Amino acid sequence: MCCKKAAGISHRTVHTLRHVFCSFLANQNVSPFQVMKIMGHQSLNIVLTYYHVNEQDLLGAVKNLPFDQMLTPVAEKGGAAGKQAA
């Protein structure tokens, strides 16, 4: 009896398990370069197929930006414009 059949797994291949493993690494925010090395891929383009971006990911990437610092004029930060005005 086939191991897959004995385990109750149907329509799954070793490739499926590799894909699930890579997708799991991607969802855990493991660097694409690290995934490339772990999986032995030669191209980053192949690895990027495992990185599925959804709306929650996009919102999470933006919500932690320091908008208060980004909107502060350079002069208030003591930047070049502030030095020239003094």
GIKA-V183976 format. One record per backbone hydrogen bond with DSSP energy under -1.0 kcal/mol. NH is the residue of the N-H (numbers start at 1). CO is the residue of the C=O. If there is no record, write none. Layout:
NH CO
NH CO
This chain:
6 2
7 3
9 4
17 13
18 14
19 15
20 16
21 17
22 18
23 19
24 20
25 21
26 22
27 23
28 24
29 26
30 25
35 31
36 32
37 33
38 34
39 35
41 36
47 43
48 44
49 46
50 47
51 48
52 50
58 54
59 55
60 56
61 57
62 58
63 59
65 62
67 65
70 66
71 67
79 74
83 79
84 80
85 81
